[in-house]
Amino acid sequence: MLKKRHLPNLNALRAFEAAARHLNFRLASEELNITHSAISHHIKNLEDQLSVNLFARAGRNVVLTEAGKIYLPILEDSFDRIADGARMVQSLERPKTLLVQVYITVAMFWLLPRIHEFYKVSKGIQAQLNTSYLDWKFDRAGTDVGIIWAAKKEPDLVYYHLAEAHLSPMCHKDLITGEHPVRNSEDLLQYDILQLFNHNHDWAMWFQQEDISDWAPDQAITFDNYLLALEAANKGRGIAMTNSPFATPRDINSPLVKPFGDKTCHSGDWYLVCKPELAESNKVKTFHKWLVEELKINN
């Protein structure tokens, strides 16, 4: 006998989820492209069907009741799983398209100069790069794979190790021989330190390794990616950090240099990350194999 599910109206569930997330009926109506009154109507019908109040009025605002607070995360998780399932099915139907989450610095310094080679060796798999990320967390919803820096792994994802991550300060070559030459890590403190707001432990790790305690992250100039910090360093505005092998400039004509040569600080690892359902797909396995081979050749 087929199992029959007694589910509330999907449009009513979407209306409640949006209104509860925003705690604002107008914003929910704008998100779903329906009228304010339609949102109210859907929620009233849902409350009648469930025989509970999901919202309570607080002046001009609305707040969730205890029932609403319980129901919201359940719906958010359910909608996320439906969306993930849809993307998984779509991914099976596009075996020649690989959606890659990658940071802008990794794309500029490492992937773009060689991604055309992947297209050739993969026999036509198109890697579509999404660089709209400021943090290091893998986007389960919008991508197939990610080239991710990680200090720890999440248990429900598949990680393919690519390389150790190594930090190295980088500055304009004139700073090495200028009025205040950079010969050791203490000399760095004579200049502005350029750091990332979402990766501000880079410099803390470096100075800890060098047994330097008179520096704190709030003394640094902050950027949202390595690319911008390195561009500031390129103009002589301070000392930036690189994270090899993926987030390090390789232009031999650039005035940027590593004042301490090959000296580095291990900061974690670089991985290719994906969801388990895609781990054995041909496009992911092909991309992983290509990355490993490129790292052997170019590092």
C-alpha positions in Angstrom: 0.0 0.0 0.0 1.4 3.4 -0.9 2.2 5.7 1.9 0.1 8.9 1.8 1.6 12.1 3.2 -0.6 14.8 4.6 1.4 17.8 3.8 0.4 21.5 4.1 0.2 23.6 0.9 3.7 24.1 -0.5 3.0 27.8 -1.3 1.9 28.3 2.3 5.1 26.7 3.6 7.3 28.9 1.4 5.4 32.0 2.5 5.9 31.1 6.2 9.6 30.2 5.8 10.4 33.5 4.0 8.4 35.6 6.5 9.9 33.8 9.5 13.4 34.1 8.1 13.0 37.9 7.5 10.5 38.5 10.4 8.9 40.8 7.9 5.9 40.1 5.6 6.8 42.8 3.1 10.3 41.4 2.6 8.9 37.9 2.2 6.4 39.2 -0.4 9.3 40.8 -2.3 11.4 37.7 -2.2 8.6 35.4 -3.5 7.2 38.1 -5.9 3.7 38.0 -4.5 1.6 40.5 -2.7 1.8 41.3 1.0 -1.8 40.2 1.4 -1.0 36.9 -0.3 1.7 36.2 2.3 -0.8 36.9 5.1 -3.4 34.7 3.5 -1.0 31.8 3.1 0.2 32.0 6.7 -3.4 32.3 8.0 -4.3 29.1 6.0 -1.3 27.3 7.3 -2.0 28.3 10.9 -5.6 27.1 10.5 -4.4 23.8 9.0 -1.9 23.2 11.8 -4.2 24.6 14.5 -1.4 26.7 16.0 -0.3 30.3 15.8 3.1 30.7 14.1 3.5 34.4 14.5 2.6 36.9 17.2 2.4 40.7 16.8 4.9 42.9 18.6 3.8 46.5 17.8 4.4 46.9 14.1 6.6 43.9 14.0 6.0 40.2 14.0 7.8 37.6 16.1 7.7 33.8 16.0 5.8 31.9 18.6 7.3 28.8 20.2 5.6 26.7 17.5 7.0 29.0 14.8 10.5 28.7 16.2 10.3 24.9 16.1 8.9 24.8 12.6 11.2 27.2 10.9 14.5 25.2 11.1 12.6 22.1 10.0 11.4 23.8 6.9 14.8 25.4 6.2 16.5 22.0 6.4 13.7 20.4 4.2 14.0 23.1 1.5 17.8 22.9 1.6 17.6 19.1 1.0 15.1 19.5 -1.8 17.4 22.1 -3.5 20.4 19.8 -3.0 18.5 16.9 -4.5 17.5 19.0 -7.5 21.1 20.1 -8.1 22.3 16.5 -7.7 19.9 15.3 -10.4 20.8 18.2 -12.6 24.5 17.4 -12.1 23.9 13.9 -13.4 22.4 15.4 -16.5 25.4 17.7 -17.2 28.4 15.4 -17.0 30.5 17.9 -19.1 30.0 20.9 -16.8 31.8 21.2 -13.5 30.9 24.0 -11.1 34.0 25.0 -9.2 34.1 27.1 -6.0 37.4 29.0 -6.0 38.7 32.1 -4.3 39.5 35.0 -6.5 43.2 34.8 -5.7 43.4 31.1 -6.5 41.6 31.8 -9.8 43.9 34.6 -10.8 47.2 33.2 -9.7 46.8 29.5 -10.3 43.7 28.3 -12.3 43.3 30.9 -15.0 46.8 30.5 -16.5 46.2 26.7 -17.0 42.4 26.0 -17.0 42.4 25.8 -20.8 44.7 22.7 -20.5 42.1 21.0 -18.3 39.5 21.4 -21.1 41.9 19.7 -23.5 42.9 16.8 -21.3 39.4 16.2 -20.0 38.0 15.9 -23.5 35.6 18.8 -23.2 34.6 19.1 -19.5 34.0 22.8 -18.9 35.0 24.1 -15.5 32.8 27.0 -14.6 34.6 29.1 -11.9 32.6 30.8 -9.2 34.8 33.3 -7.4 32.1 35.1 -5.3 33.3 33.7 -2.0 34.9 35.6 0.9 35.1 32.8 3.4 36.7 29.3 3.2 33.6 27.2 3.8 32.5 24.9 1.1 29.3 25.9 -0.6 27.2 22.7 -0.7 24.3 24.3 -2.5 25.8 26.2 -5.4 28.8 24.2 -6.6 30.1 20.7 -7.5 33.6 21.0 -6.1 35.7 23.5 -4.3 39.4 24.2 -4.0 39.5 24.9 -0.3 42.0 25.7 2.4 41.0 23.8 5.6 42.5 23.3 9.0 39.8 20.7 9.8 37.4 18.6 7.8 33.6 18.4 8.0 32.4 14.8 8.4 29.8 14.7 5.6 32.0 15.9 2.8 34.7 14.2 0.7 38.2 15.7 0.9 41.0 15.0 -1.6 44.3 16.3 -0.3 46.1 18.5 -2.8 48.9 20.2 -1.0 50.1 21.5 2.3 49.4 25.2 2.8 52.5 27.4 3.6 52.5 31.0 4.5 55.2 33.4 3.3 55.4 37.2 3.8 55.7 39.2 0.5 56.6 42.8 -0.1 58.0 45.2 -2.7 61.7 44.5 -3.4 62.6 48.1 -2.4 61.7 47.4 1.2 64.5 44.8 1.5 67.2 47.4 0.7 65.5 50.6 1.7 65.9 52.8 4.7 64.5 50.1 7.0 65.6 46.9 5.3 63.6 43.7 6.0 66.1 41.0 7.2 64.2 39.2 9.9 60.6 39.0 11.1 61.0 41.8 13.7 61.9 44.1 10.9 58.3 43.5 9.5 56.9 45.5 12.4 58.4 48.7 10.9 55.8 48.5 8.1 52.1 48.2 7.8 50.9 44.6 8.0 48.3 43.7 5.4 45.9 40.9 6.5 42.6 39.2 5.5 39.6 39.8 7.8 38.4 36.2 7.2 41.9 34.7 7.6 43.5 37.0 10.2 45.3 34.2 11.9 47.9 34.1 9.1 50.0 36.7 10.7 49.4 35.5 14.2 50.7 32.1 13.2 53.8 33.6 11.5 54.7 35.8 14.5 54.1 33.0 16.9 56.5 30.8 14.9 59.0 33.6 15.1 58.5 34.1 18.9 57.3 37.6 18.4 54.6 38.6 20.9 54.4 42.4 20.5 51.9 42.3 17.6 48.2 42.0 17.5 45.7 41.6 14.5 44.1 44.9 15.3 47.3 46.6 14.3 46.9 45.4 10.7 45.3 46.9 7.6 42.5 44.5 6.6 41.3 43.3 3.2 38.8 40.6 2.1 41.2 38.6 -0.2 44.8 38.0 -0.8 44.7 39.6 -4.2 43.9 43.0 -2.8 46.4 42.7 0.0 49.1 41.7 -2.5 48.2 44.6 -4.8 48.7 47.0 -1.9 52.1 45.4 -1.2 52.9 45.7 -4.9 52.5 49.5 -4.5 54.8 49.5 -1.5 52.0 50.0 1.1 53.1 47.3 3.5 53.8 43.5 3.9 51.2 41.0 2.7 51.0 37.3 3.2 50.7 34.6 0.6 49.4 31.1 1.0 51.1 28.7 -1.4 50.8 26.8 -3.6 47.5 28.3 -4.8 47.4 31.9 -3.5 50.9 33.1 -4.5 51.8 35.3 -7.4 54.2 33.9 -10.0 54.9 36.8 -12.3 58.6 36.9 -12.6 58.4 40.6 -13.7 56.5 41.6 -10.5 58.4 43.7 -8.0 57.0 41.5 -5.2 59.5 39.3 -3.4 59.6 37.0 -0.4 62.1 38.7 2.0 62.9 35.4 3.7 63.2 33.2 0.6 61.9 29.7 1.1 61.1 30.1 4.8 57.5 29.4 5.4 54.9 28.6 8.1 52.6 25.6 7.7 49.0 26.7 8.1 46.8 23.8 7.2 46.1 22.1 3.9 44.5 22.6 0.5 41.8 20.2 -0.6 39.5 19.5 -3.4 36.1 19.1 -1.6 32.8 17.7 -2.9 29.6 16.1 -1.6 29.7 12.2 -1.4 27.2 11.7 -4.2 29.6 13.4 -6.7 32.9 11.9 -5.4 32.9 9.0 -7.9 31.6 11.0 -10.9 33.9 11.1 -13.9 34.1 14.9 -14.0 35.2 15.2 -10.3 37.7 12.3 -10.7 39.1 13.8 -13.9 39.4 17.3 -12.3 41.2 15.8 -9.2 43.6 13.8 -11.3 44.4 16.9 -13.4 45.0 19.1 -10.3 47.4 16.5 -8.8 49.4 16.3 -12.1 49.6 20.1 -12.4 50.8 20.4 -8.9 53.6 17.9 -9.5 54.6 19.8 -12.7 54.4 23.3 -11.5 55.5 23.2 -7.8 
